[in-house]
Amino acid sequence: MHPAFHFRVNFGISNDAADVRFQAVSGLEVKLATEEVRVGGENRFTYTLPGRAVYTDVTLRRAMLVSSEVIDWCREAFENFRIRPTTVTISLLDAGGGPVRVWTLARAYPVSWSVGELDAEQNTLTIERITLTYQYFTIN
């Protein structure tokens, strides 16, 4: 068993050491789409056939950074419609910092970027969320 709190996220477009530090990653999921096919003229029987793999979007959460190559990449996509897909690796790490499991997202790009609530009555960090879509992931 490995704890889920020790992980790193690397973007192919960033060499900034701060861009690997995220608070949470969610949505690493793949499902097999299916299709129902009816048999001849017999409406009582159907076959469920496998389709293609469907990958869900991944959401990353971290404390907002003032300067970030990843946020510049997101802004380029949203403000200038300049979409630059990149490889993103999410590594679950052992106690020594070595990778236990690595998910590699192929041709990822941002589809959502949001900033959490600003509240003068709370003493909390400003949290930003980045949602990525991608073609598929591999597990190394």
Buried (B, 14 or more C-beta within 10 A) or exposed (E): EEEEEBBBBBBBBBEBEBBBEBEEBEEBEEEEEEEEEEEEEEEEEEEEEEEEEEBEBBBBBBBEBEEBBBBEBBBBBEEEEEEEBBBBBBBBBEEEEEBEEBBBBBBBBBBEBEEBEEEEEEEEEEBBBBBBBBEEBEEE
